[in-house]
């Protein structure tokens, strides 16, 4: 029996980066792309995803707003792992992304093999957190 592929949403207004992310992650995931934060938000509300990669600087709705909405959402969406993938290197952007609930932060230019490992690492952390939550609930 084969394992179901991951579903990853890539929100980035750079079509070349989105295509490269799709290619880099294709072996492990079905990748859906969104050209801005508003499209990403709409997709998140209508489709299930295991993880999101998000740029910060996008038109119509930036990555900060998407991240804030995800963390304030109800249900499973609020715990969606989000890896920020951005050209921003400034301390303010890094601090704000983590303050809003980013799971990880990768600066562009992207080292694609590192991104694949980072995706696996973040997903392992999410699974470990869920196991701990179940164990704590069982203990009382």
C-alpha positions as CSV (number, residue, x, y, z in Angstrom):
1,X,0.0,0.0,0.0
2,X,1.5,3.4,-1.0
3,X,1.5,6.4,1.2
4,X,-0.7,9.3,0.1
5,X,1.2,12.2,-1.3
6,X,1.4,15.4,0.7
7,X,-0.6,18.4,-0.4
8,X,1.5,21.6,-0.3
9,X,0.3,25.1,-1.1
10,X,2.9,27.5,-2.5
11,X,1.9,31.1,-2.3
12,X,4.3,33.3,-4.3
13,X,3.8,36.0,-6.9
14,X,7.0,34.9,-8.7
15,X,5.8,32.3,-11.3
16,X,9.4,31.0,-11.8
17,X,9.9,30.4,-8.1
18,X,6.4,28.7,-7.9
19,X,7.3,26.4,-10.8
20,X,10.7,25.6,-9.3
21,X,9.1,24.7,-5.9
22,X,6.6,22.5,-7.8
23,X,9.4,20.7,-9.5
24,X,11.5,20.4,-6.3
25,X,8.7,18.9,-4.3
26,X,6.9,16.9,-7.0
27,X,8.4,13.5,-5.8
28,X,6.9,13.9,-2.4
29,X,3.9,16.1,-2.8
30,X,1.1,17.4,-4.9
31,X,1.8,21.1,-5.2
32,X,-0.8,23.7,-5.7
33,X,0.3,27.3,-6.5
34,X,-1.3,30.7,-5.7
35,X,-0.1,33.9,-7.3
36,X,-0.9,36.0,-4.2
37,X,-2.1,35.9,-0.7
38,X,-5.7,36.3,-1.5
39,X,-5.8,33.3,-3.8
40,X,-3.9,31.3,-1.2
41,X,-6.4,32.3,1.5
42,X,-9.3,31.2,-0.8
43,X,-7.6,27.9,-1.5
44,X,-6.9,27.2,2.2
45,X,-10.6,27.7,3.0
46,X,-11.8,25.2,0.3
47,X,-9.0,22.6,0.1
48,X,-7.0,20.6,2.6
49,X,-3.3,21.0,2.7
50,X,-0.5,19.4,4.8
51,X,1.8,22.4,4.6
52,X,2.1,25.9,3.1
53,X,5.1,27.7,1.7
54,X,4.5,31.5,1.6
55,X,6.3,34.5,0.4
56,X,5.9,37.6,2.5
57,X,5.7,40.3,-0.2
58,X,2.8,39.6,-2.5
59,X,0.1,41.8,-4.1
60,X,-3.5,42.0,-2.8
61,X,-2.7,40.2,0.5
62,X,0.8,39.8,1.8
63,X,2.2,36.7,3.5
64,X,1.9,38.3,7.0
65,X,-1.8,38.7,6.5
66,X,-2.2,35.1,5.2
67,X,-0.2,33.8,8.2
68,X,-2.3,35.9,10.7
69,X,-5.5,34.6,9.1
70,X,-4.3,31.0,9.2
71,X,-3.4,31.2,12.9
72,X,-6.7,32.9,13.8
73,X,-8.8,30.4,11.8
74,X,-10.9,27.7,13.4
75,X,-10.1,24.0,13.3
76,X,-7.2,22.2,11.6
77,X,-6.3,25.3,9.5
78,X,-5.0,27.1,12.6
79,X,-2.3,24.4,13.1
80,X,-1.2,24.2,9.4
81,X,2.6,24.3,9.2
82,X,3.7,27.4,7.3
83,X,7.2,27.8,6.0
84,X,8.0,31.4,5.1
85,X,10.0,31.5,1.8
86,X,11.1,35.1,1.1
87,X,13.7,37.5,-0.1
88,X,13.3,39.4,3.1
89,X,16.3,39.1,5.4
90,X,15.6,41.9,7.8
91,X,15.2,41.2,11.5
92,X,11.8,42.9,11.6
93,X,10.4,40.5,8.9
94,X,11.9,37.5,10.6
95,X,10.6,38.4,14.0
96,X,7.2,39.4,12.7
97,X,6.8,36.1,10.7
98,X,7.6,34.0,13.8
99,X,5.4,36.3,16.0
100,X,2.5,35.6,13.6
101,X,3.1,31.8,13.8
102,X,5.6,30.8,11.1
103,X,6.8,27.2,11.5
104,X,10.1,28.0,9.8
105,X,11.8,30.7,7.7
106,X,13.9,30.2,4.6
107,X,15.5,33.2,2.8
108,X,15.8,33.4,-1.0
109,X,17.6,32.4,-3.1
110,X,16.3,29.0,-2.2
111,X,18.6,26.0,-1.8
112,X,16.2,23.4,-3.1
113,X,17.6,20.3,-1.4
114,X,17.6,22.2,1.9
115,X,14.0,23.2,1.4
116,X,13.0,19.5,0.9
117,X,14.7,18.6,4.1
118,X,13.1,21.6,5.9
119,X,9.6,20.5,4.8
120,X,10.3,17.0,6.1
121,X,11.6,18.4,9.4
122,X,8.7,20.7,10.0
123,X,6.2,17.9,9.2
124,X,8.0,15.6,11.7
125,X,7.7,18.3,14.4
126,X,4.0,18.6,13.7
127,X,3.5,14.9,14.0
128,X,5.5,14.8,17.3
129,X,3.4,17.7,18.7
130,X,0.2,15.8,17.9
131,X,1.5,12.7,19.5
132,X,2.4,14.7,22.7
133,X,-1.1,16.3,22.7
134,X,-2.8,12.9,22.5
135,X,-0.6,11.5,25.2
136,X,-1.3,14.5,27.5
137,X,-5.1,14.2,26.8
138,X,-4.9,10.5,27.7
139,X,-3.2,11.2,31.0
140,X,-5.8,13.7,32.0
